[in-house]
């Protein structure tokens, strides 16, 4: 139910969720394995904590949590535009979306015909999180990192580089953590190098811990 604890009462929270789709032609796109489950769980728990929640979501097959305003997007650039529009007016951003690092340089207007081989030129998408970190004034900024190795070392570097208040790092090489499963095993990393490791648990429970951590921030 809404506002069952008032940890975030009166706060405006933006949550991003899911992967993005980068078009190749009108039919094909490049995507990743993100299901959006983690971001949706966070949006739900933030609403239950009394926050006004804006969920900016890539293409996902999930119901919108009760009491949450959803803003569906497809590409990284669209996601950036929506988040930038909200940024000044929110108290925190939890960036759990798996934003595609690259988009296709030349998107074809028509379906590309089958050929023996095809070369696609990819160009770097804007780094949404880094941009938010640079412009941060009053907002709390929580980022996510999906890694397959050296999770803590990469995480500490990301916190500094992107000016985050907290990073949720997860090792997606583990079978029961990360993309497209219902459980997650994460580590919270703070700017003072403090590291808090959570055991494997449901994404809803991870979300509960994230909201608790955000309230403390």
C-alpha positions as CSV (number, residue, x, y, z in Angstrom):
1,X,0.0,0.0,0.0
2,X,1.1,3.6,-0.5
3,X,3.0,5.4,2.2
4,X,3.2,2.4,4.4
5,X,6.4,3.8,5.8
6,X,7.1,7.5,5.4
7,X,10.8,7.2,4.7
8,X,10.4,9.3,1.5
9,X,7.3,11.3,2.3
10,X,7.0,14.5,0.2
11,X,10.1,13.6,-1.9
12,X,10.0,13.5,-5.7
13,X,12.0,10.5,-7.0
14,X,12.8,9.6,-10.6
15,X,13.6,6.0,-11.4
16,X,14.9,4.7,-14.7
17,X,14.3,1.1,-15.7
18,X,14.8,-1.5,-18.4
19,X,17.0,-1.5,-21.4
20,X,16.9,0.7,-24.4
21,X,16.4,-0.2,-28.0
22,X,18.6,1.3,-30.7
23,X,17.1,1.1,-34.2
24,X,19.0,-0.5,-37.1
25,X,16.1,-0.2,-39.6
26,X,12.3,0.0,-39.1
27,X,12.2,-3.7,-38.0
28,X,15.5,-4.5,-36.3
29,X,17.2,-3.0,-33.2
30,X,20.1,-3.6,-30.8
31,X,19.1,-4.3,-27.2
32,X,20.3,-5.9,-24.0
33,X,19.0,-8.5,-21.6
34,X,17.5,-6.1,-19.0
35,X,14.0,-7.0,-18.0
36,X,13.2,-3.8,-16.0
37,X,12.3,-5.9,-12.9
38,X,14.8,-4.1,-10.7
39,X,13.7,-0.6,-11.6
40,X,10.0,-1.4,-11.3
41,X,10.6,-2.9,-7.9
42,X,12.4,0.3,-6.8
43,X,9.6,2.5,-8.2
44,X,7.0,0.4,-6.2
45,X,9.0,0.6,-3.0
46,X,9.6,4.3,-3.4
47,X,5.9,4.9,-3.8
48,X,5.2,2.8,-0.8
49,X,7.6,5.0,1.1
50,X,5.4,8.0,0.4
51,X,7.4,9.5,-2.6
52,X,6.0,10.9,-5.8
53,X,7.6,8.6,-8.3
54,X,8.3,9.1,-12.0
55,X,9.3,5.9,-13.8
56,X,11.2,6.4,-17.1
57,X,11.2,3.0,-18.6
58,X,12.6,1.4,-21.8
59,X,10.5,-1.3,-23.5
60,X,9.5,-3.8,-20.8
61,X,6.7,-6.3,-20.3
62,X,5.7,-5.3,-16.8
63,X,2.7,-3.6,-15.2
64,X,3.2,-0.1,-14.0
65,X,3.4,-0.1,-10.1
66,X,0.4,1.4,-8.4
67,X,0.7,5.1,-7.7
68,X,3.6,5.6,-10.1
69,X,3.7,7.8,-13.2
70,X,5.3,6.0,-16.1
71,X,7.1,7.6,-19.1
72,X,7.9,5.0,-21.7
73,X,10.9,5.6,-24.0
74,X,12.8,3.5,-26.5
75,X,16.2,4.9,-27.2
76,X,19.0,6.2,-25.0
77,X,18.6,9.6,-26.4
78,X,14.8,9.6,-25.7
79,X,15.6,8.5,-22.1
80,X,18.1,11.3,-21.7
81,X,15.6,13.9,-22.8
82,X,12.9,12.8,-20.4
83,X,15.2,12.5,-17.5
84,X,16.8,15.9,-18.2
85,X,13.3,17.5,-18.2
86,X,12.6,16.2,-14.7
87,X,16.1,16.6,-13.2
88,X,15.7,20.1,-11.7
89,X,12.4,19.3,-10.0
90,X,13.3,15.9,-8.3
91,X,15.0,15.2,-5.0
92,X,16.7,12.0,-6.3
93,X,17.4,9.9,-9.4
94,X,17.9,6.2,-9.2
95,X,19.4,5.2,-12.5
96,X,18.7,1.4,-12.8
97,X,18.1,1.4,-16.5
98,X,20.6,-0.5,-18.7
99,X,21.2,2.2,-21.2
100,X,22.8,1.1,-24.5
101,X,26.3,2.4,-24.7
102,X,26.1,2.6,-28.5
103,X,23.6,3.4,-31.1
104,X,23.7,2.8,-34.9
105,X,25.3,5.7,-36.8
106,X,23.0,5.5,-39.9
107,X,19.5,4.2,-39.2
108,X,18.1,2.8,-42.5
109,X,14.7,4.2,-43.5
110,X,13.7,0.9,-45.2
111,X,14.3,-2.7,-44.1
112,X,17.9,-3.7,-45.0
113,X,17.7,-6.6,-47.4
114,X,19.5,-9.9,-46.5
115,X,23.1,-10.0,-47.5
116,X,26.0,-12.4,-46.9
117,X,27.5,-10.0,-44.3
118,X,26.8,-6.6,-43.0
119,X,28.8,-4.0,-41.2
120,X,27.1,-1.6,-38.8
121,X,28.9,1.5,-37.5
122,X,28.1,2.2,-33.9
123,X,28.4,5.6,-32.2
124,X,28.6,6.3,-28.5
125,X,25.4,7.2,-26.9
126,X,25.3,10.1,-24.3
127,X,26.3,9.0,-20.8
128,X,23.1,10.0,-19.0
129,X,24.4,9.3,-15.5
130,X,27.7,11.2,-16.0
131,X,25.7,14.2,-17.3
132,X,23.5,14.1,-14.2
133,X,26.6,13.9,-11.9
134,X,28.1,17.0,-13.6
135,X,24.9,19.1,-13.1
136,X,24.0,17.8,-9.6
137,X,23.0,20.6,-7.2
138,X,20.6,19.3,-4.5
139,X,19.8,15.9,-6.0
140,X,20.9,12.5,-4.6
141,X,22.1,10.3,-7.4
142,X,22.2,6.5,-7.3
143,X,23.7,4.6,-10.2
144,X,23.9,1.0,-11.1
145,X,26.8,-1.0,-12.5
146,X,26.5,-4.5,-14.0
147,X,29.9,-6.0,-14.1
148,X,31.3,-9.5,-14.8
149,X,34.7,-8.9,-13.0
150,X,36.4,-6.7,-10.5
151,X,33.0,-5.4,-9.4
152,X,34.3,-3.4,-6.4
153,X,37.3,-1.8,-8.1
154,X,35.2,-0.7,-11.1
155,X,32.4,0.4,-8.8
156,X,34.6,2.7,-6.7
157,X,36.0,4.3,-9.9
158,X,32.5,4.8,-11.2
159,X,31.3,6.5,-8.0
160,X,34.1,9.0,-8.3
161,X,34.0,9.6,-12.0
162,X,30.2,10.1,-12.2
163,X,29.9,12.0,-8.9
164,X,27.4,9.6,-7.4
165,X,26.0,9.4,-3.9
166,X,25.8,5.7,-4.0
167,X,26.4,2.9,-6.6
168,X,24.5,-0.4,-6.7
169,X,27.0,-2.8,-8.2
170,X,26.1,-6.3,-9.2
171,X,28.1,-9.2,-10.6
172,X,26.0,-10.4,-13.6
173,X,28.2,-13.4,-14.2
174,X,26.5,-15.1,-11.3
175,X,23.6,-17.2,-12.3
176,X,21.0,-15.9,-9.8
177,X,21.8,-12.2,-10.1
178,X,21.4,-9.4,-12.5
179,X,19.5,-9.4,-15.8
180,X,16.2,-11.1,-16.4
181,X,16.0,-13.1,-13.1
182,X,13.9,-12.4,-10.1
183,X,16.8,-12.3,-7.6
184,X,19.8,-10.1,-7.3
185,X,23.0,-9.9,-5.3
186,X,24.3,-6.4,-5.0
187,X,26.9,-4.3,-3.2
188,X,26.4,-0.7,-2.2
189,X,29.4,1.5,-2.8
190,X,29.7,5.0,-1.3
191,X,32.0,8.0,-2.2
192,X,34.0,7.5,1.0
193,X,34.8,3.9,-0.3
194,X,32.4,2.3,2.2
195,X,31.2,-1.0,0.8
196,X,28.0,-2.8,2.0
197,X,27.4,-6.2,0.5
198,X,23.9,-7.7,0.5
199,X,23.3,-11.4,0.3
200,X,21.3,-12.8,-2.6
201,X,17.6,-11.8,-2.3
202,X,14.5,-11.0,-4.3
203,X,14.7,-7.8,-6.3
204,X,11.8,-6.5,-4.2
205,X,13.9,-6.9,-1.1
206,X,16.9,-5.3,-2.8
207,X,14.6,-2.4,-3.7
208,X,13.6,-2.1,0.0
209,X,17.3,-1.8,1.0
210,X,17.9,0.8,-1.8
211,X,15.0,3.0,-0.5
212,X,16.3,2.6,3.0
213,X,19.8,3.7,1.9
214,X,18.3,6.6,-0.1
215,X,16.3,7.8,2.9
216,X,19.6,7.8,5.0
217,X,21.3,9.9,2.3
